[in-house]
Structures are given as C-alpha cells and as structure tokens.
Amino acid sequence: MSEAMTILRRWATAAAKRTPTVYFIDDSATMREVIKIAFRRESINVITCADAASALAQFEQKPPRRGDYRRDHA
C-alpha cells in the first residue's frame, strides 16, 4: 500500500471518530424524521427516540464519551 493511501485511511478513521452524534427525543415521528434528515446532511449522526424511556435505553447501548455531550431541553 502506498504512503498516500495509508495517510488517507488514517485521516478517514480520525474523521469518523470526530463525527458528532445527536440524540433527538420527540413524540412526533414526522419531527424526528425531519431532524434526522437535516442533521445527516451536515454529516451529524442522529439517534432519534420517541420518549425518555427509549432514549435512556439507547444511551445505555451507546453512551457518549466523557465530555462529549450537552443537554438541552424545552
């Protein structure tokens, strides 16, 4: 493998690790889908949940890394 390919693979791996993930919780399926589409266009991973219980279950399956989260609510 060429040195350029090695560098590109390292860069792609590092970029994938920096891709942010957003948890979006809303009881409206339409709103969840709209947000998911909008954020994915910006290369942001989105985990959508219909309620707090399912959000907590998702959080347990894929917890955020320490210091990588912010909690906002309406």
N, C-alpha and C positions, 0 to 999 in steps of 0.2 A: 504494500500500500504506500502511496506517495505521501510525502510530508504534508502536502496541501490537504489531502483527504483526511489525514489524522487531525490536523488543525480544525478543519470544518466539522468533523464529528465531535471533537471536544467542545467547540463553540455551540453546536446544536444541543448537546447534552446540557451544557450550562444554561442555555436559554430556556430549555424546557423546565429546568429546576426553578427558574425565576418567574415562570408564568403564574400570575396570581389566581387564586381561587376565591370565588364569592359564594356565600350561602345566601340564598334569597328565599324568604318564607312569606307566603301569601296564600290566602284561601282561594283566590281566583286562578283557575287553570290558565285562562287567557293571559292574565298579567304575568304569570310565571313564564309562559312561552315567549311573550314579547321581550321580557327582560333577558331571558336566555339568548335569544337571537341577537339582541343589541350588544350584549357583552361578548358573545363569541365573535362578533365582527371585529371587536377590539382585541382579540386574542386573549380573552379572560375566561378561565374555566368557571362554569356556573353549576352549583348544586342547588336544585330547587326542592322545596318542601312545602306541603300544604298546611302543616301545623307544627307546633312546637315539639310534639312527641316524635314526629318523623325527623325533624331537624336534629334532635338530640341523638336519635339512632344513627343518623348519618355522621354526626360529629364523632360518635364512638368508633365508627368504622374507619373514618379518615380524619383524625384530629389535626388541627392546624399546628404548624411548628411554633414553638415558643416565640412570642414577639411578632408573629406574622398575622395578627388578627386585630380587628377593631369592631366594636359592637355599636351599631346604630339602630334605633327603633323609633317608630312613630307613636 
